[in-house]
Amino acid sequence: MVQQEQQKASPSNYKGFVAGVFSGIGKLTVGHPFDTVKVRLQTTQTSQFRGPLDCLLQTIRKEGVQGLYKGATPPLVGWMFMDSIMLGSLTYYRRLLNENIFNPTTPPLSPLGIQRIIPPQDQKAYERLPTLGHAIAGVMAGATVSFVAAPVEHIKARLQVQYAVDKTKRLYSGPINCAQKIYSSYGLPGIYQGLSATLLFRSFFFFWWGSYDIFTRLLTQHTTLSTPAINFWAGGLSAQVFWITSYPSDVVKQRIMTDSLGRDRRFAGWGDAARAVWRENGVRGYWRLVSILFGRLR
């Protein structure tokens, strides 16, 4: 009987991984040019680009449209695994937290020590993971996927900030060449430069998946939207919450990942990079892309 139940439950465990594969492909196709502009604005002096539109136009004029897709190969493969691991582990951690902490399998005891019997009409509410549980599961999933995300994003960022039009003048000819050169000179620690910053950045998944649950509940209770529409709007709104809270840490992460390797590194760690951003532009430095866009709209 137990084996039959496990066989019935097992297919649902892979839904998150399959969804992650398609999520990674879609995100790369649409989002990589925007990511290239973001990374370049985050890692250059304010004098190099006047804003995102200027960065976009300069990139196309000097490097062609393909310049916007520099560094696309690592995430093409990596994001499929990253999103699969993230969504799959998120599903696992939600169930783990629900069954062992927030809603243990054995119903709680009454004050007299008698095990309570949960009425059928209350069973669904009893088994539902609270918002805090979704948020904690998000942090755990973020930490898990960071060990895959850090080297992928590191190599991607280094390729994105290669401005030379002539390929022979670029330090790295492609992602494999980049990984080989870094590993041969600096080993695995070189590949994983920026891991601590990645862990910090992805700890803000707390706000992403916590707010996703809140938006899902609100939209379910107060609208007549279909389930796919609720998932769409809850996902979009919670993603905005995530970026609003995490953007400063992303700026620092990109600085570390595009920093020199070896003894001539500018930043010894996350704190040094954060202080450098502050010295250069104050609090606006942590929100450079956002502040530029806001300034254009005023």
N, C-alpha and C positions, 0 to 999 in steps of 0.2 A: 504493500500500500504506500509506504513512504517513498519507495523507488518510483512508483507511478506519479506521485505528486512532484517529485524532483524533475521527472521527464517533462511534465506539463509546464513547470515553471522555467525550465532552462532556456527555451527560445526567447522569453522576454528579457533574459539577461544580455542578449546580444543586440537588442534594438538600439541601445545607446551607441554601440560601436558602429553599427551600420549607418545610423544617422550622422555620426561623426565623419565618416568617409565622405558622404555627399556634402556635408557642411564645409569641409576643408576645400573641396574642389570649387564650390560656388564662391567661397570667400576669396580664394586666390584669383579667380577670373575677374571678379568685379573690384576687389579691394586692393590688389597689389599696387597699382599706380598711385592711389591715395596714400598707401603706406610708404612708398618711396619718397613722395613729397614730404610726408610727416617726418621721416627719419632724417632727411637732408636738412630740414628746418631745425630739427632738434639738435643737430650735431655740428652746425656751422656758425660762424660769426654773423651777427645781425647785418653786417655790411654786404654779405654775399647775395642774399635774396631779400627783396623788399616785402615779400609775402608769399603765400601759397601759389597764387596765380603766376607771379613772376618766376617762382621756382619751376612750376609746370612748363611755362613757355620757354624758359632758358633750357630746360632739359630736352624738350622736343626739338628746339632750334639747333642745339649743339650735338645732341646724341640720337635724335630721332625718337619715334614712338617706342622703339625697343628699349630706349634708355629708362623708360618708366617701369620696364619689367626686368631690370637688373636685379639679380638675386632671387628671381622667381622660382628657380629650380628647387632649392632646398625646401621651401614651404610647399611646393607642388607635391612632393613626396611626404615631407614632414608633417604638414598640417593635417593630412588624412589620418596619420597615426596619432598626432597630437589631439585632434578633436575626438577621434575614436576612443583614445585612452581617457580623455577628460570626461566625455559623456558616459562612457562605460563605467569608469571608476566612480563617477557621481552617482549613478544608479546603484552601484554596490554600496557606497558609503551611506546613502540614504537608507537603504534597507538595513544595514548594520546598525546605524544609530537608532532607527525606529524600533528594531526588534530587541536591542540590548540596553538602550538608555531611555528613550522617550516613551516608548510603548512596548515594554517587555512582553514576550510571548505569553508568560504566565500572568493572568490578571492580578492586580494588586490586592492585598489583604485588607479586610475591613478593620476598624479599630479593635474588634474582638479577636482578631487573628484568623477569621474565617475567610477563605478565598471567595472573592466576589465573582458572580456570574454576570457577564456583560450581556444585556438584552440584545437581540438581533438588530433592533432599530438603532442602537447606540454603537454597534460594532464598527461601522465605517468611520465614525468620528473618533472612536478610540484608537483605531489603527493609523490614523492620518498623522504624518510627521509635521510638527509645528514649524513655523517660519525659522526659528532659531536653528532647528535641526537642518533645514535646507541650507542655511548660511554656513553652518559648520561643515557640512558635507562639501560645500563649494570650496572652502579653504583646503580641505583634505585633498580634493580632486586637483586643485590648483598646484599644490605641493607635489603631488604624484606626477603630473604631466610636465612639471618644470624640468625634470631630469632629461626629458626628450626635447622640450622646447628650447632650453638654453643653448645647446650647440647649433640647432637649426637657426634660431634667431641671430646668433652670433655671426655665423657665416653669411646669412642673408644681409645683415647690416653692413658688413665689410664690403660686400659686392655692391651694395646700393650707393656707397659713398665713393666709388671709383668714378671720377669725373672725366678721365682721359677718353677722348673719342677714338684715338688710335689704340686698338687692342694690344699692340705690341708694347705699349707704354704702361699698361696696367700691371699692377703687382700680381694680381690673380687673374688667370684666364677663365676660370669658372669655379663652381662650388667644390668639385673634387680636388682641383689644383689648390684651392684655398685651404681646404681641410688638410691636405697632404703637407703643405708648407708649414702650417701652424703646428701640426702634430710632430713633424720631423724636428722642428726647432724648440718647441715648448712642451711637447707631450700632451697628455690628457688634460692637465690643468689649463693649458693654453686653449684647447677646444672649449673647455667649460668656463672660460672667462666671462663673468657676468652672471654666474649661477645664483649667487646670493641676491643680486638685484632682481633676478627673475623670480626667485621665491618670494621676495617682498612684493613685487608687482602683482603676482598671481594670488597673493593672500587677500587682495581686494575682490576676489571671487565671492568673498563673504557678502558683499553688497550686491553683487550681480545675482546670485542665486537666491539670496534672501528676498530681494526686491521682486524677483521673478515670481516667487510664491505669493507675495502680497498682491501684485498686479493680477495674477491669475485668479486669486480669490475674489478680489474686488470686481473684476470683469465678469466672473461667473455669477456673482450675486446680484450685480446691479445692471447687467446688460442682457440682451438676448442674442449675443454673438455666438456663432458656431464655435466648436472646439478648435478647429484650425485657425480661425480668426483670433480667438483668444490667445492661442500660442504665439501667433504672429505679433500681436500688439504687446503682449507681456514680454516677449523676447526683445522687441525693439526698445521698449521703455526701460527695461532692466539693463540693457546694454549701455544706454545713456547714463544711467546711474553709475554703472561700473567705470566708464571712462571719466566721468566728472570726478569721482573719488580717486582714481588710480593714475590719472594723467601725469602728475608731477613725478611719480615713481617711474613712469615709462621714460620720461625725459632723462632722468639719471641713468636708467638702464641702458639707453642708447649711447650715452656718453661713455660708459664703461666698455660697452661692446665694440665701439669704434676707437677706443684708446689704443695707444701703441702697446705692443707686447714686449715682454722682457724688461730690462733694466731702465729703459727710457720711458716707462709708463708715467703718465701724468697723475693718475689716481691710484692710490694704494687700496682703496675700497670704496664702498657705497657712500660713506660719510664724506670722503674727500671730493667725490664727484658732486655731491649735493651742495657742499660749501662753495665749490667752484662756480656752479650755476648761480648761486646767490651773489657771489662777488661780482659776476659779470653783469647781471641784470636785475638783481633783487628778486622779489617774489614773482615778477612778470616773467622771469626766466623759466620758471617751472610751468608756465602756461603760454609759452611763446606763440605757438600756432593759434591758440584760442584768443590771446590778447591781440594778435594781428587781425584776425577776422573780426573781433569786436570793434577794433579801431576803424576798420573799413566801413562798418555798418553805422557808426555814429555820425 
